[in-house]
Amino acid sequence: MHFDFNQILHAVIQSVLFSLIGMVMFALAMWLVSKVLPFSIRKEIEEDQNTSLGIVLGCIIIGLSLILSSAIR
């Protein structure tokens, strides 16, 4: 069994790079959502127990994740 370490290293570097790009894009999108909304997300979820906002944010997170994973592939 022969391993091509250059090919493995290349795949690992690509995985790390795409993961970092995905996390940065995800953080930027969440920052943009928090700036667009006219209220504090943290206050609404933690203090006011706004469950529906938590569900909507969960849907946004899943949607962004699907878009980013498709773009990376």
CHARMM internal coordinates of N, CA and C (Angstrom, degrees):
IC EDIT
DIST 1 N 1 CA 1.4370
DIST 1 CA 1 C 1.5302
ANGL 1 N 1 CA 1 C 108.41
DIST 1 C 2 N 1.3189
ANGL 1 CA 1 C 2 N 115.29
DIHE 1 N 1 CA 1 C 2 N 127.49
DIST 2 N 2 CA 1.4605
ANGL 1 C 2 N 2 CA 120.57
DIHE 1 CA 1 C 2 N 2 CA -176.45
DIST 2 CA 2 C 1.5244
ANGL 2 N 2 CA 2 C 109.33
DIHE 1 C 2 N 2 CA 2 C -118.55
DIST 2 C 3 N 1.3184
ANGL 2 CA 2 C 3 N 115.54
DIHE 2 N 2 CA 2 C 3 N 127.69
DIST 3 N 3 CA 1.4614
ANGL 2 C 3 N 3 CA 121.09
DIHE 2 CA 2 C 3 N 3 CA 177.97
DIST 3 CA 3 C 1.5162
ANGL 3 N 3 CA 3 C 109.44
DIHE 2 C 3 N 3 CA 3 C -103.82
DIST 3 C 4 N 1.3061
ANGL 3 CA 3 C 4 N 115.47
DIHE 3 N 3 CA 3 C 4 N 132.38
DIST 4 N 4 CA 1.4563
ANGL 3 C 4 N 4 CA 120.78
DIHE 3 CA 3 C 4 N 4 CA 174.63
DIST 4 CA 4 C 1.5288
ANGL 4 N 4 CA 4 C 106.98
DIHE 3 C 4 N 4 CA 4 C -95.31
DIST 4 C 5 N 1.3496
ANGL 4 CA 4 C 5 N 115.24
DIHE 4 N 4 CA 4 C 5 N 97.96
DIST 5 N 5 CA 1.4568
ANGL 4 C 5 N 5 CA 120.21
DIHE 4 CA 4 C 5 N 5 CA -174.11
DIST 5 CA 5 C 1.5261
ANGL 5 N 5 CA 5 C 112.31
DIHE 4 C 5 N 5 CA 5 C -66.53
DIST 5 C 6 N 1.3243
ANGL 5 CA 5 C 6 N 118.22
DIHE 5 N 5 CA 5 C 6 N -28.48
DIST 6 N 6 CA 1.4600
ANGL 5 C 6 N 6 CA 119.77
DIHE 5 CA 5 C 6 N 6 CA 176.67
DIST 6 CA 6 C 1.5249
ANGL 6 N 6 CA 6 C 110.68
DIHE 5 C 6 N 6 CA 6 C -65.15
DIST 6 C 7 N 1.3151
ANGL 6 CA 6 C 7 N 116.69
DIHE 6 N 6 CA 6 C 7 N -41.00
DIST 7 N 7 CA 1.4615
ANGL 6 C 7 N 7 CA 120.55
DIHE 6 CA 6 C 7 N 7 CA 179.26
DIST 7 CA 7 C 1.5324
ANGL 7 N 7 CA 7 C 110.65
DIHE 6 C 7 N 7 CA 7 C -68.30
DIST 7 C 8 N 1.3275
ANGL 7 CA 7 C 8 N 117.13
DIHE 7 N 7 CA 7 C 8 N -40.16
DIST 8 N 8 CA 1.4648
ANGL 7 C 8 N 8 CA 121.09
DIHE 7 CA 7 C 8 N 8 CA 177.84
DIST 8 CA 8 C 1.5196
ANGL 8 N 8 CA 8 C 110.13
DIHE 7 C 8 N 8 CA 8 C -65.55
DIST 8 C 9 N 1.3246
ANGL 8 CA 8 C 9 N 117.57
DIHE 8 N 8 CA 8 C 9 N -43.75
DIST 9 N 9 CA 1.4652
ANGL 8 C 9 N 9 CA 121.68
DIHE 8 CA 8 C 9 N 9 CA 178.78
DIST 9 CA 9 C 1.5194
ANGL 9 N 9 CA 9 C 110.46
DIHE 8 C 9 N 9 CA 9 C -62.64
DIST 9 C 10 N 1.3105
ANGL 9 CA 9 C 10 N 117.00
DIHE 9 N 9 CA 9 C 10 N -41.30
DIST 10 N 10 CA 1.4657
ANGL 9 C 10 N 10 CA 121.31
DIHE 9 CA 9 C 10 N 10 CA 178.40
DIST 10 CA 10 C 1.5330
ANGL 10 N 10 CA 10 C 110.66
DIHE 9 C 10 N 10 CA 10 C -61.61
DIST 10 C 11 N 1.3231
ANGL 10 CA 10 C 11 N 116.98
DIHE 10 N 10 CA 10 C 11 N -42.93
DIST 11 N 11 CA 1.4647
ANGL 10 C 11 N 11 CA 121.23
DIHE 10 CA 10 C 11 N 11 CA 179.36
DIST 11 CA 11 C 1.5304
ANGL 11 N 11 CA 11 C 111.26
DIHE 10 C 11 N 11 CA 11 C -65.98
DIST 11 C 12 N 1.3192
ANGL 11 CA 11 C 12 N 117.43
DIHE 11 N 11 CA 11 C 12 N -39.64
DIST 12 N 12 CA 1.4647
ANGL 11 C 12 N 12 CA 121.12
DIHE 11 CA 11 C 12 N 12 CA 178.98
DIST 12 CA 12 C 1.5308
ANGL 12 N 12 CA 12 C 110.46
DIHE 11 C 12 N 12 CA 12 C -66.44
DIST 12 C 13 N 1.3239
ANGL 12 CA 12 C 13 N 116.79
DIHE 12 N 12 CA 12 C 13 N -43.88
DIST 13 N 13 CA 1.4674
ANGL 12 C 13 N 13 CA 120.60
DIHE 12 CA 12 C 13 N 13 CA 179.11
DIST 13 CA 13 C 1.5265
ANGL 13 N 13 CA 13 C 110.29
DIHE 12 C 13 N 13 CA 13 C -62.63
DIST 13 C 14 N 1.3223
ANGL 13 CA 13 C 14 N 117.30
DIHE 13 N 13 CA 13 C 14 N -42.37
DIST 14 N 14 CA 1.4641
ANGL 13 C 14 N 14 CA 120.12
DIHE 13 CA 13 C 14 N 14 CA 177.80
DIST 14 CA 14 C 1.5246
ANGL 14 N 14 CA 14 C 111.15
DIHE 13 C 14 N 14 CA 14 C -63.15
DIST 14 C 15 N 1.3117
ANGL 14 CA 14 C 15 N 117.58
DIHE 14 N 14 CA 14 C 15 N -41.71
DIST 15 N 15 CA 1.4629
ANGL 14 C 15 N 15 CA 120.78
DIHE 14 CA 14 C 15 N 15 CA 179.82
DIST 15 CA 15 C 1.5198
ANGL 15 N 15 CA 15 C 111.31
DIHE 14 C 15 N 15 CA 15 C -62.49
DIST 15 C 16 N 1.3228
ANGL 15 CA 15 C 16 N 116.51
DIHE 15 N 15 CA 15 C 16 N -44.80
DIST 16 N 16 CA 1.4592
ANGL 15 C 16 N 16 CA 120.68
DIHE 15 CA 15 C 16 N 16 CA 179.45
DIST 16 CA 16 C 1.5265
ANGL 16 N 16 CA 16 C 110.64
DIHE 15 C 16 N 16 CA 16 C -65.60
DIST 16 C 17 N 1.3248
ANGL 16 CA 16 C 17 N 116.73
DIHE 16 N 16 CA 16 C 17 N -43.55
DIST 17 N 17 CA 1.4602
ANGL 16 C 17 N 17 CA 120.78
DIHE 16 CA 16 C 17 N 17 CA 179.88
DIST 17 CA 17 C 1.5227
ANGL 17 N 17 CA 17 C 111.57
DIHE 16 C 17 N 17 CA 17 C -62.13
DIST 17 C 18 N 1.3314
ANGL 17 CA 17 C 18 N 117.32
DIHE 17 N 17 CA 17 C 18 N -47.36
DIST 18 N 18 CA 1.4621
ANGL 17 C 18 N 18 CA 120.13
DIHE 17 CA 17 C 18 N 18 CA 179.72
DIST 18 CA 18 C 1.5223
ANGL 18 N 18 CA 18 C 111.34
DIHE 17 C 18 N 18 CA 18 C -66.57
DIST 18 C 19 N 1.3241
ANGL 18 CA 18 C 19 N 117.81
DIHE 18 N 18 CA 18 C 19 N -34.10
DIST 19 N 19 CA 1.4623
ANGL 18 C 19 N 19 CA 120.36
DIHE 18 CA 18 C 19 N 19 CA 176.79
DIST 19 CA 19 C 1.5162
ANGL 19 N 19 CA 19 C 110.87
DIHE 18 C 19 N 19 CA 19 C -64.50
DIST 19 C 20 N 1.3288
ANGL 19 CA 19 C 20 N 116.60
DIHE 19 N 19 CA 19 C 20 N -43.99
DIST 20 N 20 CA 1.4643
ANGL 19 C 20 N 20 CA 120.23
DIHE 19 CA 19 C 20 N 20 CA 178.33
DIST 20 CA 20 C 1.5228
ANGL 20 N 20 CA 20 C 111.79
DIHE 19 C 20 N 20 CA 20 C -64.30
DIST 20 C 21 N 1.3148
ANGL 20 CA 20 C 21 N 117.10
DIHE 20 N 20 CA 20 C 21 N -43.61
DIST 21 N 21 CA 1.4658
ANGL 20 C 21 N 21 CA 120.81
DIHE 20 CA 20 C 21 N 21 CA 178.18
DIST 21 CA 21 C 1.5260
ANGL 21 N 21 CA 21 C 109.93
DIHE 20 C 21 N 21 CA 21 C -61.58
DIST 21 C 22 N 1.3172
ANGL 21 CA 21 C 22 N 117.25
DIHE 21 N 21 CA 21 C 22 N -43.20
DIST 22 N 22 CA 1.4602
ANGL 21 C 22 N 22 CA 121.42
DIHE 21 CA 21 C 22 N 22 CA 179.05
DIST 22 CA 22 C 1.5210
ANGL 22 N 22 CA 22 C 112.10
DIHE 21 C 22 N 22 CA 22 C -62.45
DIST 22 C 23 N 1.3423
ANGL 22 CA 22 C 23 N 117.26
DIHE 22 N 22 CA 22 C 23 N -42.90
DIST 23 N 23 CA 1.4634
ANGL 22 C 23 N 23 CA 120.34
DIHE 22 CA 22 C 23 N 23 CA 179.35
DIST 23 CA 23 C 1.5215
ANGL 23 N 23 CA 23 C 111.97
DIHE 22 C 23 N 23 CA 23 C -66.30
DIST 23 C 24 N 1.3367
ANGL 23 CA 23 C 24 N 116.72
DIHE 23 N 23 CA 23 C 24 N -39.29
DIST 24 N 24 CA 1.4607
ANGL 23 C 24 N 24 CA 119.92
DIHE 23 CA 23 C 24 N 24 CA 178.46
DIST 24 CA 24 C 1.5280
ANGL 24 N 24 CA 24 C 110.42
DIHE 23 C 24 N 24 CA 24 C -65.94
DIST 24 C 25 N 1.3272
ANGL 24 CA 24 C 25 N 117.09
DIHE 24 N 24 CA 24 C 25 N -43.99
DIST 25 N 25 CA 1.4616
ANGL 24 C 25 N 25 CA 120.45
DIHE 24 CA 24 C 25 N 25 CA 178.15
DIST 25 CA 25 C 1.5312
ANGL 25 N 25 CA 25 C 110.95
DIHE 24 C 25 N 25 CA 25 C -63.42
DIST 25 C 26 N 1.3108
ANGL 25 CA 25 C 26 N 116.92
DIHE 25 N 25 CA 25 C 26 N -39.53
DIST 26 N 26 CA 1.4531
ANGL 25 C 26 N 26 CA 121.17
DIHE 25 CA 25 C 26 N 26 CA 178.76
DIST 26 CA 26 C 1.5313
ANGL 26 N 26 CA 26 C 110.47
DIHE 25 C 26 N 26 CA 26 C -65.16
DIST 26 C 27 N 1.3317
ANGL 26 CA 26 C 27 N 117.09
DIHE 26 N 26 CA 26 C 27 N -43.20
DIST 27 N 27 CA 1.4659
ANGL 26 C 27 N 27 CA 120.90
DIHE 26 CA 26 C 27 N 27 CA 178.74
DIST 27 CA 27 C 1.5246
ANGL 27 N 27 CA 27 C 110.84
DIHE 26 C 27 N 27 CA 27 C -63.68
DIST 27 C 28 N 1.3320
ANGL 27 CA 27 C 28 N 117.28
DIHE 27 N 27 CA 27 C 28 N -41.53
DIST 28 N 28 CA 1.4602
ANGL 27 C 28 N 28 CA 120.29
DIHE 27 CA 27 C 28 N 28 CA 177.62
DIST 28 CA 28 C 1.5252
ANGL 28 N 28 CA 28 C 111.58
DIHE 27 C 28 N 28 CA 28 C -63.09
DIST 28 C 29 N 1.3163
ANGL 28 CA 28 C 29 N 117.12
DIHE 28 N 28 CA 28 C 29 N -41.32
DIST 29 N 29 CA 1.4623
ANGL 28 C 29 N 29 CA 120.69
DIHE 28 CA 28 C 29 N 29 CA 179.37
DIST 29 CA 29 C 1.5312
ANGL 29 N 29 CA 29 C 110.81
DIHE 28 C 29 N 29 CA 29 C -65.09
DIST 29 C 30 N 1.3155
ANGL 29 CA 29 C 30 N 117.95
DIHE 29 N 29 CA 29 C 30 N -42.68
DIST 30 N 30 CA 1.4622
ANGL 29 C 30 N 30 CA 120.48
DIHE 29 CA 29 C 30 N 30 CA 178.78
DIST 30 CA 30 C 1.5274
ANGL 30 N 30 CA 30 C 110.87
DIHE 29 C 30 N 30 CA 30 C -67.18
DIST 30 C 31 N 1.3247
ANGL 30 CA 30 C 31 N 117.60
DIHE 30 N 30 CA 30 C 31 N -36.87
DIST 31 N 31 CA 1.4642
ANGL 30 C 31 N 31 CA 120.75
DIHE 30 CA 30 C 31 N 31 CA 176.10
DIST 31 CA 31 C 1.5221
ANGL 31 N 31 CA 31 C 109.98
DIHE 30 C 31 N 31 CA 31 C -62.77
DIST 31 C 32 N 1.3377
ANGL 31 CA 31 C 32 N 115.89
DIHE 31 N 31 CA 31 C 32 N -42.78
DIST 32 N 32 CA 1.4566
ANGL 31 C 32 N 32 CA 120.26
DIHE 31 CA 31 C 32 N 32 CA 178.94
DIST 32 CA 32 C 1.5344
ANGL 32 N 32 CA 32 C 111.09
DIHE 31 C 32 N 32 CA 32 C -63.28
DIST 32 C 33 N 1.3144
ANGL 32 CA 32 C 33 N 117.76
DIHE 32 N 32 CA 32 C 33 N -41.25
DIST 33 N 33 CA 1.4607
ANGL 32 C 33 N 33 CA 121.13
DIHE 32 CA 32 C 33 N 33 CA 177.89
DIST 33 CA 33 C 1.5220
ANGL 33 N 33 CA 33 C 110.06
DIHE 32 C 33 N 33 CA 33 C -62.18
DIST 33 C 34 N 1.3280
ANGL 33 CA 33 C 34 N 117.58
DIHE 33 N 33 CA 33 C 34 N -42.29
DIST 34 N 34 CA 1.4662
ANGL 33 C 34 N 34 CA 120.06
DIHE 33 CA 33 C 34 N 34 CA -179.13
DIST 34 CA 34 C 1.5305
ANGL 34 N 34 CA 34 C 111.60
DIHE 33 C 34 N 34 CA 34 C -67.78
DIST 34 C 35 N 1.3287
ANGL 34 CA 34 C 35 N 118.00
DIHE 34 N 34 CA 34 C 35 N -29.85
DIST 35 N 35 CA 1.4638
ANGL 34 C 35 N 35 CA 121.07
DIHE 34 CA 34 C 35 N 35 CA 178.16
DIST 35 CA 35 C 1.5270
ANGL 35 N 35 CA 35 C 112.18
DIHE 34 C 35 N 35 CA 35 C -78.89
DIST 35 C 36 N 1.3256
ANGL 35 CA 35 C 36 N 117.39
DIHE 35 N 35 CA 35 C 36 N -31.50
DIST 36 N 36 CA 1.4648
ANGL 35 C 36 N 36 CA 121.23
DIHE 35 CA 35 C 36 N 36 CA -177.96
DIST 36 CA 36 C 1.5334
ANGL 36 N 36 CA 36 C 110.83
DIHE 35 C 36 N 36 CA 36 C -74.88
DIST 36 C 37 N 1.3303
ANGL 36 CA 36 C 37 N 117.06
DIHE 36 N 36 CA 36 C 37 N -37.57
DIST 37 N 37 CA 1.4639
ANGL 36 C 37 N 37 CA 119.89
DIHE 36 CA 36 C 37 N 37 CA -177.55
DIST 37 CA 37 C 1.5298
ANGL 37 N 37 CA 37 C 110.30
DIHE 36 C 37 N 37 CA 37 C -69.11
DIST 37 C 38 N 1.3261
ANGL 37 CA 37 C 38 N 117.62
DIHE 37 N 37 CA 37 C 38 N 138.94
DIST 38 N 38 CA 1.4666
ANGL 37 C 38 N 38 CA 120.77
DIHE 37 CA 37 C 38 N 38 CA -176.04
DIST 38 CA 38 C 1.5326
ANGL 38 N 38 CA 38 C 114.34
DIHE 37 C 38 N 38 CA 38 C -81.93
DIST 38 C 39 N 1.3269
ANGL 38 CA 38 C 39 N 117.80
DIHE 38 N 38 CA 38 C 39 N 10.15
DIST 39 N 39 CA 1.4582
ANGL 38 C 39 N 39 CA 121.29
DIHE 38 CA 38 C 39 N 39 CA -179.23
DIST 39 CA 39 C 1.5209
ANGL 39 N 39 CA 39 C 109.68
DIHE 38 C 39 N 39 CA 39 C -138.62
DIST 39 C 40 N 1.3178
ANGL 39 CA 39 C 40 N 115.76
DIHE 39 N 39 CA 39 C 40 N 167.36
DIST 40 N 40 CA 1.4643
ANGL 39 C 40 N 40 CA 121.94
DIHE 39 CA 39 C 40 N 40 CA 179.53
DIST 40 CA 40 C 1.5235
ANGL 40 N 40 CA 40 C 109.81
DIHE 39 C 40 N 40 CA 40 C -80.49
DIST 40 C 41 N 1.3153
ANGL 40 CA 40 C 41 N 115.86
DIHE 40 N 40 CA 40 C 41 N 119.58
DIST 41 N 41 CA 1.4664
ANGL 40 C 41 N 41 CA 120.67
DIHE 40 CA 40 C 41 N 41 CA 179.31
DIST 41 CA 41 C 1.5219
ANGL 41 N 41 CA 41 C 110.34
DIHE 40 C 41 N 41 CA 41 C -63.14
DIST 41 C 42 N 1.3187
ANGL 41 CA 41 C 42 N 116.67
DIHE 41 N 41 CA 41 C 42 N -44.14
DIST 42 N 42 CA 1.4616
ANGL 41 C 42 N 42 CA 120.74
DIHE 41 CA 41 C 42 N 42 CA -178.63
DIST 42 CA 42 C 1.5292
ANGL 42 N 42 CA 42 C 110.82
DIHE 41 C 42 N 42 CA 42 C -61.41
DIST 42 C 43 N 1.3196
ANGL 42 CA 42 C 43 N 117.34
DIHE 42 N 42 CA 42 C 43 N -46.55
DIST 43 N 43 CA 1.4580
ANGL 42 C 43 N 43 CA 120.75
DIHE 42 CA 42 C 43 N 43 CA -179.53
DIST 43 CA 43 C 1.5315
ANGL 43 N 43 CA 43 C 111.02
DIHE 42 C 43 N 43 CA 43 C -62.73
DIST 43 C 44 N 1.2976
ANGL 43 CA 43 C 44 N 117.14
DIHE 43 N 43 CA 43 C 44 N -44.14
DIST 44 N 44 CA 1.4647
ANGL 43 C 44 N 44 CA 120.44
DIHE 43 CA 43 C 44 N 44 CA -178.13
DIST 44 CA 44 C 1.5263
ANGL 44 N 44 CA 44 C 111.78
DIHE 43 C 44 N 44 CA 44 C -63.24
DIST 44 C 45 N 1.3194
ANGL 44 CA 44 C 45 N 117.43
DIHE 44 N 44 CA 44 C 45 N -40.99
DIST 45 N 45 CA 1.4662
ANGL 44 C 45 N 45 CA 119.97
DIHE 44 CA 44 C 45 N 45 CA -176.57
DIST 45 CA 45 C 1.5268
ANGL 45 N 45 CA 45 C 111.43
DIHE 44 C 45 N 45 CA 45 C -81.23
DIST 45 C 46 N 1.3379
ANGL 45 CA 45 C 46 N 117.88
DIHE 45 N 45 CA 45 C 46 N -46.76
DIST 46 N 46 CA 1.4603
ANGL 45 C 46 N 46 CA 120.67
DIHE 45 CA 45 C 46 N 46 CA -175.55
DIST 46 CA 46 C 1.5197
ANGL 46 N 46 CA 46 C 113.19
DIHE 45 C 46 N 46 CA 46 C -77.52
DIST 46 C 47 N 1.3171
ANGL 46 CA 46 C 47 N 117.16
DIHE 46 N 46 CA 46 C 47 N -52.07
DIST 47 N 47 CA 1.4602
ANGL 46 C 47 N 47 CA 119.92
DIHE 46 CA 46 C 47 N 47 CA -173.08
DIST 47 CA 47 C 1.5283
ANGL 47 N 47 CA 47 C 112.96
DIHE 46 C 47 N 47 CA 47 C -85.36
DIST 47 C 48 N 1.3255
ANGL 47 CA 47 C 48 N 117.46
DIHE 47 N 47 CA 47 C 48 N -42.75
DIST 48 N 48 CA 1.4617
ANGL 47 C 48 N 48 CA 120.82
DIHE 47 CA 47 C 48 N 48 CA -176.54
DIST 48 CA 48 C 1.5310
ANGL 48 N 48 CA 48 C 112.98
DIHE 47 C 48 N 48 CA 48 C -90.64
DIST 48 C 49 N 1.3275
ANGL 48 CA 48 C 49 N 117.57
DIHE 48 N 48 CA 48 C 49 N -3.58
DIST 49 N 49 CA 1.4679
ANGL 48 C 49 N 49 CA 123.22
DIHE 48 CA 48 C 49 N 49 CA 179.17
DIST 49 CA 49 C 1.5290
ANGL 49 N 49 CA 49 C 111.92
DIHE 48 C 49 N 49 CA 49 C 53.17
DIST 49 C 50 N 1.3266
ANGL 49 CA 49 C 50 N 116.82
DIHE 49 N 49 CA 49 C 50 N 46.04
DIST 50 N 50 CA 1.4595
ANGL 49 C 50 N 50 CA 122.59
DIHE 49 CA 49 C 50 N 50 CA -178.33
DIST 50 CA 50 C 1.5366
ANGL 50 N 50 CA 50 C 108.95
DIHE 49 C 50 N 50 CA 50 C -81.11
DIST 50 C 51 N 1.3197
ANGL 50 CA 50 C 51 N 115.88
DIHE 50 N 50 CA 50 C 51 N 92.00
DIST 51 N 51 CA 1.4572
ANGL 50 C 51 N 51 CA 122.17
DIHE 50 CA 50 C 51 N 51 CA -177.06
DIST 51 CA 51 C 1.5221
ANGL 51 N 51 CA 51 C 111.97
DIHE 50 C 51 N 51 CA 51 C -65.82
DIST 51 C 52 N 1.3165
ANGL 51 CA 51 C 52 N 116.45
DIHE 51 N 51 CA 51 C 52 N -38.63
DIST 52 N 52 CA 1.4665
ANGL 51 C 52 N 52 CA 119.39
DIHE 51 CA 51 C 52 N 52 CA -178.22
DIST 52 CA 52 C 1.5265
ANGL 52 N 52 CA 52 C 111.53
DIHE 51 C 52 N 52 CA 52 C -63.70
DIST 52 C 53 N 1.3363
ANGL 52 CA 52 C 53 N 117.81
DIHE 52 N 52 CA 52 C 53 N -36.22
DIST 53 N 53 CA 1.4605
ANGL 52 C 53 N 53 CA 120.21
DIHE 52 CA 52 C 53 N 53 CA 176.31
DIST 53 CA 53 C 1.5231
ANGL 53 N 53 CA 53 C 110.50
DIHE 52 C 53 N 53 CA 53 C -65.61
DIST 53 C 54 N 1.3221
ANGL 53 CA 53 C 54 N 117.37
DIHE 53 N 53 CA 53 C 54 N -38.00
DIST 54 N 54 CA 1.4617
ANGL 53 C 54 N 54 CA 120.89
DIHE 53 CA 53 C 54 N 54 CA 176.50
DIST 54 CA 54 C 1.5161
ANGL 54 N 54 CA 54 C 111.76
DIHE 53 C 54 N 54 CA 54 C -62.29
DIST 54 C 55 N 1.3305
ANGL 54 CA 54 C 55 N 116.50
DIHE 54 N 54 CA 54 C 55 N -39.62
DIST 55 N 55 CA 1.4656
ANGL 54 C 55 N 55 CA 120.79
DIHE 54 CA 54 C 55 N 55 CA 178.42
DIST 55 CA 55 C 1.5207
ANGL 55 N 55 CA 55 C 110.38
DIHE 54 C 55 N 55 CA 55 C -66.83
DIST 55 C 56 N 1.3355
ANGL 55 CA 55 C 56 N 116.76
DIHE 55 N 55 CA 55 C 56 N -43.36
DIST 56 N 56 CA 1.4671
ANGL 55 C 56 N 56 CA 120.28
DIHE 55 CA 55 C 56 N 56 CA 178.73
DIST 56 CA 56 C 1.5208
ANGL 56 N 56 CA 56 C 110.78
DIHE 55 C 56 N 56 CA 56 C -62.93
DIST 56 C 57 N 1.3290
ANGL 56 CA 56 C 57 N 117.97
DIHE 56 N 56 CA 56 C 57 N -43.39
DIST 57 N 57 CA 1.4688
ANGL 56 C 57 N 57 CA 120.57
DIHE 56 CA 56 C 57 N 57 CA 178.18
DIST 57 CA 57 C 1.5318
ANGL 57 N 57 CA 57 C 110.94
DIHE 56 C 57 N 57 CA 57 C -64.62
DIST 57 C 58 N 1.3230
ANGL 57 CA 57 C 58 N 117.06
DIHE 57 N 57 CA 57 C 58 N -36.84
DIST 58 N 58 CA 1.4622
ANGL 57 C 58 N 58 CA 119.94
DIHE 57 CA 57 C 58 N 58 CA 175.40
DIST 58 CA 58 C 1.5175
ANGL 58 N 58 CA 58 C 111.61
DIHE 57 C 58 N 58 CA 58 C -61.82
DIST 58 C 59 N 1.3287
ANGL 58 CA 58 C 59 N 116.30
DIHE 58 N 58 CA 58 C 59 N -40.64
DIST 59 N 59 CA 1.4702
ANGL 58 C 59 N 59 CA 120.31
DIHE 58 CA 58 C 59 N 59 CA 177.09
DIST 59 CA 59 C 1.5220
ANGL 59 N 59 CA 59 C 111.27
DIHE 58 C 59 N 59 CA 59 C -65.30
DIST 59 C 60 N 1.3287
ANGL 59 CA 59 C 60 N 116.58
DIHE 59 N 59 CA 59 C 60 N -39.30
DIST 60 N 60 CA 1.4707
ANGL 59 C 60 N 60 CA 120.32
DIHE 59 CA 59 C 60 N 60 CA 177.20
DIST 60 CA 60 C 1.5242
ANGL 60 N 60 CA 60 C 110.10
DIHE 59 C 60 N 60 CA 60 C -63.06
DIST 60 C 61 N 1.3204
ANGL 60 CA 60 C 61 N 116.44
DIHE 60 N 60 CA 60 C 61 N -42.88
DIST 61 N 61 CA 1.4727
ANGL 60 C 61 N 61 CA 120.78
DIHE 60 CA 60 C 61 N 61 CA 179.51
DIST 61 CA 61 C 1.5312
ANGL 61 N 61 CA 61 C 110.64
DIHE 60 C 61 N 61 CA 61 C -62.50
DIST 61 C 62 N 1.3146
ANGL 61 CA 61 C 62 N 117.42
DIHE 61 N 61 CA 61 C 62 N -45.17
DIST 62 N 62 CA 1.4677
ANGL 61 C 62 N 62 CA 120.56
DIHE 61 CA 61 C 62 N 62 CA 179.17
DIST 62 CA 62 C 1.5229
ANGL 62 N 62 CA 62 C 110.70
DIHE 61 C 62 N 62 CA 62 C -63.73
DIST 62 C 63 N 1.3407
ANGL 62 CA 62 C 63 N 116.83
DIHE 62 N 62 CA 62 C 63 N -43.41
DIST 63 N 63 CA 1.4635
ANGL 62 C 63 N 63 CA 120.54
DIHE 62 CA 62 C 63 N 63 CA 178.68
DIST 63 CA 63 C 1.5126
ANGL 63 N 63 CA 63 C 112.35
DIHE 62 C 63 N 63 CA 63 C -61.67
DIST 63 C 64 N 1.3269
ANGL 63 CA 63 C 64 N 116.69
DIHE 63 N 63 CA 63 C 64 N -45.36
DIST 64 N 64 CA 1.4721
ANGL 63 C 64 N 64 CA 120.01
DIHE 63 CA 63 C 64 N 64 CA 177.84
DIST 64 CA 64 C 1.5252
ANGL 64 N 64 CA 64 C 111.07
DIHE 63 C 64 N 64 CA 64 C -62.98
DIST 64 C 65 N 1.3143
ANGL 64 CA 64 C 65 N 116.29
DIHE 64 N 64 CA 64 C 65 N -40.03
DIST 65 N 65 CA 1.4636
ANGL 64 C 65 N 65 CA 119.67
DIHE 64 CA 64 C 65 N 65 CA 179.59
DIST 65 CA 65 C 1.5220
ANGL 65 N 65 CA 65 C 111.46
DIHE 64 C 65 N 65 CA 65 C -63.11
DIST 65 C 66 N 1.3314
ANGL 65 CA 65 C 66 N 117.01
DIHE 65 N 65 CA 65 C 66 N -41.87
DIST 66 N 66 CA 1.4650
ANGL 65 C 66 N 66 CA 120.30
DIHE 65 CA 65 C 66 N 66 CA 178.59
DIST 66 CA 66 C 1.5265
ANGL 66 N 66 CA 66 C 111.59
DIHE 65 C 66 N 66 CA 66 C -64.87
DIST 66 C 67 N 1.3219
ANGL 66 CA 66 C 67 N 116.25
DIHE 66 N 66 CA 66 C 67 N -42.21
DIST 67 N 67 CA 1.4655
ANGL 66 C 67 N 67 CA 120.18
DIHE 66 CA 66 C 67 N 67 CA 178.82
DIST 67 CA 67 C 1.5147
ANGL 67 N 67 CA 67 C 110.94
DIHE 66 C 67 N 67 CA 67 C -64.13
DIST 67 C 68 N 1.3364
ANGL 67 CA 67 C 68 N 117.25
DIHE 67 N 67 CA 67 C 68 N -45.85
DIST 68 N 68 CA 1.4652
ANGL 67 C 68 N 68 CA 120.36
DIHE 67 CA 67 C 68 N 68 CA -178.94
DIST 68 CA 68 C 1.5351
ANGL 68 N 68 CA 68 C 111.56
DIHE 67 C 68 N 68 CA 68 C -65.92
DIST 68 C 69 N 1.3388
ANGL 68 CA 68 C 69 N 116.54
DIHE 68 N 68 CA 68 C 69 N -39.91
DIST 69 N 69 CA 1.4623
ANGL 68 C 69 N 69 CA 117.45
DIHE 68 CA 68 C 69 N 69 CA -179.77
DIST 69 CA 69 C 1.5122
ANGL 69 N 69 CA 69 C 111.53
DIHE 68 C 69 N 69 CA 69 C -67.64
DIST 69 C 70 N 1.3341
ANGL 69 CA 69 C 70 N 117.69
DIHE 69 N 69 CA 69 C 70 N -34.65
DIST 70 N 70 CA 1.4613
ANGL 69 C 70 N 70 CA 120.53
DIHE 69 CA 69 C 70 N 70 CA 176.85
DIST 70 CA 70 C 1.5304
ANGL 70 N 70 CA 70 C 111.19
DIHE 69 C 70 N 70 CA 70 C -68.59
DIST 70 C 71 N 1.3279
ANGL 70 CA 70 C 71 N 115.32
DIHE 70 N 70 CA 70 C 71 N -38.36
DIST 71 N 71 CA 1.4731
ANGL 70 C 71 N 71 CA 118.59
DIHE 70 CA 70 C 71 N 71 CA 179.68
DIST 71 CA 71 C 1.5284
ANGL 71 N 71 CA 71 C 111.42
DIHE 70 C 71 N 71 CA 71 C -68.22
DIST 71 C 72 N 1.3095
ANGL 71 CA 71 C 72 N 116.96
DIHE 71 N 71 CA 71 C 72 N -34.16
DIST 72 N 72 CA 1.4630
ANGL 71 C 72 N 72 CA 120.46
DIHE 71 CA 71 C 72 N 72 CA -179.46
DIST 72 CA 72 C 1.5208
ANGL 72 N 72 CA 72 C 110.95
DIHE 71 C 72 N 72 CA 72 C -73.34
DIST 72 C 73 N 1.3146
ANGL 72 CA 72 C 73 N 118.03
DIHE 72 N 72 CA 72 C 73 N -35.75
DIST 73 N 73 CA 1.4593
ANGL 72 C 73 N 73 CA 121.14
DIHE 72 CA 72 C 73 N 73 CA 178.89
DIST 73 CA 73 C 1.4965
ANGL 73 N 73 CA 73 C 109.94
DIHE 72 C 73 N 73 CA 73 C -67.46
END
COOR INIT
IC SEED 1 N 1 CA 1 C
IC BUILD
